[in-house]
């Protein structure tokens, strides 16, 4: 293969063009795919935040004049739907007072920056993390203001599994890669065909003329209309 490339000008041109287009395509594709990934990731945050806000509002509405035990049941029901892994209610003292995961009740969030910012600044706080099982979770803390029994609830903390959404992103990226590869192949073929017509074919005719002259056969006649270097060489010969 290497010897063929060394001996064939056409093979060299094809190789150079293919490599150039491939590298350009890979670079452009990387930029597009990174932009696509960031865009979809941001959309995931927006969608997750909307789910969290709706869930928090539903819990707040359902907790009106309800006992603490009843709110716990509501949280266990609403807080595990729509791909939600867990939901907990945090009071003004930064303590988890009601949780869909009962074993987490009583946990303190006093040293958690996201919780502090949510309770203090009344600002949503979305962030990604990987749980012990290896699943990616979008953790969203939504500021609220309602009472459950003796507890003044200041934030609702909701965790949404991102595994299915990440799978959609990866499938989308794979499809984009396949399309990009197909385009690279197509755009590699087109310039090769063009160069074959405007450069390789005249050069081949020039080689035939030079060979004929070397064999002292002057009967061959070739006239090139090309004004470039190849045409000049052929006409001079």
C-alpha positions as CSV (number, residue, x, y, z in Angstrom):
1,X,0.0,0.0,0.0
2,X,2.8,2.4,1.0
3,X,4.7,1.6,-2.3
4,X,1.5,2.3,-4.3
5,X,1.1,5.7,-2.6
6,X,4.7,6.5,-3.2
7,X,4.4,5.7,-7.0
8,X,1.0,7.3,-7.6
9,X,0.5,11.0,-7.6
10,X,-3.3,10.4,-7.6
11,X,-3.0,8.3,-4.5
12,X,-1.0,11.0,-2.8
13,X,-3.6,13.6,-3.6
14,X,-6.5,11.4,-2.5
15,X,-4.7,10.7,0.8
16,X,-3.9,14.4,1.4
17,X,-7.4,15.5,0.7
18,X,-9.0,12.7,2.7
19,X,-6.8,13.4,5.7
20,X,-7.4,17.2,5.5
21,X,-11.2,16.8,5.2
22,X,-11.2,14.2,8.0
23,X,-9.3,16.3,10.4
24,X,-11.4,19.4,9.6
25,X,-14.6,17.3,9.9
26,X,-13.5,15.9,13.3
27,X,-12.6,19.4,14.6
28,X,-15.9,20.9,13.5
29,X,-17.9,17.9,14.7
30,X,-16.2,18.1,18.1
31,X,-17.3,21.7,18.5
32,X,-20.8,21.0,17.3
33,X,-21.2,17.9,19.6
34,X,-19.8,19.8,22.6
35,X,-22.3,22.6,21.9
36,X,-25.1,20.1,21.5
37,X,-24.2,18.3,24.7
38,X,-24.0,21.6,26.7
39,X,-27.3,22.7,25.3
40,X,-29.1,19.5,26.1
41,X,-27.5,19.5,29.6
42,X,-28.9,23.0,30.2
43,X,-32.3,21.9,28.9
44,X,-32.2,19.0,31.4
45,X,-31.6,21.4,34.2
46,X,-34.6,23.6,33.0
47,X,-36.9,20.5,32.7
48,X,-35.8,19.2,36.1
49,X,-36.3,22.5,37.7
50,X,-39.8,22.7,36.3
51,X,-40.6,19.2,37.6
52,X,-39.2,20.1,41.0
53,X,-41.2,23.4,41.2
54,X,-44.4,21.6,40.3
55,X,-43.8,18.8,42.8
56,X,-42.9,21.3,45.6
57,X,-46.1,23.3,44.8
58,X,-48.3,20.1,44.8
59,X,-46.8,19.1,48.2
60,X,-47.4,22.6,49.6
61,X,-51.0,22.6,48.4
62,X,-51.6,19.1,49.7
63,X,-50.1,19.9,53.1
64,X,-52.7,22.6,54.0
65,X,-54.4,21.5,57.2
66,X,-52.7,18.1,57.0
67,X,-51.0,16.3,59.8
68,X,-47.3,15.6,59.7
69,X,-48.0,11.9,59.1
70,X,-50.3,12.8,56.2
71,X,-47.6,15.0,54.6
72,X,-45.1,12.2,55.0
73,X,-47.4,10.0,53.0
74,X,-47.9,12.7,50.4
75,X,-44.2,13.2,50.1
76,X,-43.7,9.4,49.6
77,X,-46.4,9.4,46.9
78,X,-45.6,12.6,45.0
79,X,-41.9,12.5,45.7
80,X,-41.2,9.3,43.9
81,X,-43.0,10.0,40.6
82,X,-41.8,11.5,37.2
83,X,-38.4,9.9,37.6
84,X,-37.9,11.5,41.1
85,X,-35.6,9.4,43.3
86,X,-36.2,11.3,46.6
87,X,-38.0,14.3,48.1
88,X,-37.4,15.9,51.4
89,X,-38.7,18.9,53.3
90,X,-36.1,21.1,55.1
91,X,-37.1,23.5,57.8
92,X,-35.7,26.9,58.7
93,X,-33.1,25.2,61.0
94,X,-31.7,23.3,58.0
95,X,-33.0,20.0,59.2
96,X,-34.6,17.3,57.1
97,X,-38.0,16.9,58.8
98,X,-40.0,14.9,56.2
99,X,-38.4,12.6,53.6
100,X,-39.5,10.0,51.1
101,X,-36.5,8.1,52.3
102,X,-37.5,7.8,55.9
103,X,-34.0,6.9,57.1
104,X,-32.8,10.4,56.1
105,X,-35.3,12.2,58.4
106,X,-33.4,14.3,61.0
107,X,-30.3,14.8,58.8
108,X,-28.8,18.3,59.2
109,X,-28.0,20.5,56.1
110,X,-26.5,23.3,58.2
111,X,-23.1,22.9,56.5
112,X,-24.5,22.4,53.0
113,X,-23.8,25.5,50.8
114,X,-26.6,24.8,48.4
115,X,-29.2,24.5,51.2
116,X,-27.8,27.6,52.9
117,X,-28.1,29.6,49.7
118,X,-31.6,28.3,49.0
119,X,-32.9,29.1,52.5
120,X,-31.1,32.4,52.8
121,X,-31.3,33.8,49.3
122,X,-34.6,32.2,48.3
123,X,-33.0,30.9,45.1
124,X,-33.2,27.6,43.3
125,X,-30.1,25.5,43.5
126,X,-29.7,22.7,40.9
127,X,-26.6,20.6,40.8
128,X,-25.5,17.2,39.4
129,X,-23.9,14.4,41.4
130,X,-23.3,10.7,41.1
131,X,-24.9,8.5,43.8
132,X,-23.3,5.4,45.3
133,X,-25.0,3.2,42.7
134,X,-23.3,5.1,39.9
135,X,-26.5,6.9,38.7
136,X,-26.3,10.6,37.8
137,X,-28.8,12.6,39.8
138,X,-30.0,16.2,39.4
139,X,-30.4,17.6,42.9
140,X,-32.7,20.6,43.0
141,X,-33.5,22.7,46.1
142,X,-36.6,24.9,45.7
143,X,-37.3,27.6,48.3
144,X,-40.8,27.4,49.8
145,X,-42.6,28.9,52.8
146,X,-45.3,26.9,54.5
147,X,-45.8,25.0,57.7
148,X,-46.2,21.3,58.5
149,X,-47.2,20.9,62.1
150,X,-44.7,22.8,64.2
151,X,-42.1,23.0,61.4
152,X,-41.7,26.0,59.1
153,X,-40.6,24.5,55.8
154,X,-38.0,26.6,54.0
155,X,-36.9,24.3,51.1
156,X,-37.9,21.2,49.2
157,X,-35.0,19.1,48.1
158,X,-35.7,16.9,45.1
159,X,-33.4,14.4,43.4
160,X,-34.2,13.4,39.7
161,X,-32.5,10.5,38.0
162,X,-30.7,11.6,34.8
163,X,-29.9,8.1,33.5
164,X,-32.7,7.9,30.9
165,X,-32.1,11.5,29.8
166,X,-28.3,10.9,29.5
167,X,-29.1,7.9,27.4
168,X,-31.1,10.1,25.1
169,X,-28.2,12.5,24.9
170,X,-25.7,9.7,24.1
171,X,-28.0,8.3,21.4
172,X,-28.3,11.7,19.9
173,X,-24.5,12.2,19.9
174,X,-24.0,8.7,18.3
175,X,-26.5,9.6,15.5
176,X,-24.7,12.9,15.0
177,X,-21.3,11.1,14.8
178,X,-22.6,8.6,12.2
179,X,-24.1,11.5,10.1
180,X,-20.8,13.4,10.4
181,X,-18.8,10.3,9.3
182,X,-21.1,9.9,6.3
183,X,-20.7,13.6,5.3
184,X,-16.9,13.3,5.7
185,X,-16.9,10.4,3.3
186,X,-19.1,12.2,0.8
187,X,-17.1,15.4,0.9
188,X,-13.9,13.4,0.5
189,X,-15.1,11.8,-2.7
190,X,-16.3,15.0,-4.4
191,X,-12.9,16.9,-4.4
192,X,-11.1,13.7,-5.5
193,X,-13.4,13.4,-8.5
194,X,-12.8,17.1,-9.4
195,X,-9.0,16.8,-9.0
196,X,-9.1,13.7,-11.1
197,X,-10.7,15.7,-14.0
198,X,-8.7,18.9,-13.7
199,X,-5.3,17.6,-12.7
200,X,-4.8,13.8,-12.7
201,X,-6.2,13.2,-16.2
202,X,-4.0,15.8,-17.9
203,X,-1.0,14.6,-16.0
204,X,-1.7,11.0,-17.2
205,X,-1.8,12.3,-20.8
206,X,1.4,14.2,-20.2
207,X,3.1,11.0,-19.0
208,X,1.9,9.1,-22.0
209,X,3.3,11.8,-24.3
210,X,6.6,11.8,-22.5
211,X,6.8,8.1,-22.7
212,X,6.1,8.2,-26.4
213,X,8.9,10.8,-27.0
214,X,11.3,8.7,-24.9
215,X,10.5,5.8,-27.2
216,X,11.3,8.0,-30.3
217,X,7.6,7.8,-31.3
218,X,6.6,11.3,-32.4
219,X,3.3,10.4,-33.9
220,X,1.3,11.2,-30.7
221,X,-0.3,14.6,-30.5
222,X,-1.9,16.2,-27.4
223,X,-3.1,19.7,-27.0
224,X,-4.2,21.1,-23.7
225,X,-6.5,24.1,-23.2
226,X,-5.5,24.4,-19.6
227,X,-3.6,27.6,-18.7
228,X,-2.1,26.2,-15.5
229,X,1.4,24.5,-15.0
230,X,0.2,21.1,-16.2
231,X,-1.2,22.6,-19.4
232,X,2.0,24.6,-20.0
233,X,4.2,21.5,-19.6
234,X,2.1,19.4,-22.0
235,X,2.0,22.2,-24.7
236,X,5.7,22.7,-24.4
237,X,6.4,19.0,-24.9
